[in-house]
Amino acid sequence: GDNKAMLATVASKLKANPNCMITINGYPETSKASQANCQKRLDAVKIYLIEKEGISADRITTNCEVGGGDKNTIDVKCN
């Protein structure tokens, strides 16, 4: 999909605003497999941002929550 483009946008926001933190949210189904999968996907996104975009790991939170919203969302919060 268009994830790389979305991640590039997120990364540029983070670079432009050193105080910004991001939360990567996943909303898996109730099954254990789906939840494990969710965490793997979010970790992959986190690793991408750290390794490819040079974002520091402590600025990235991952959160898998059953139910919730769209499958994968990224919230950028600037304090």
Secondary structure, 3 states (H helix, E strand, C coil): CCHHHHHHHHHHHHHHCCCEEEEEEECCCCCHHHHHHHHHHHHHHHHHHHHCCCCCHHHEEEEECCCCCCCEEEEEEEC
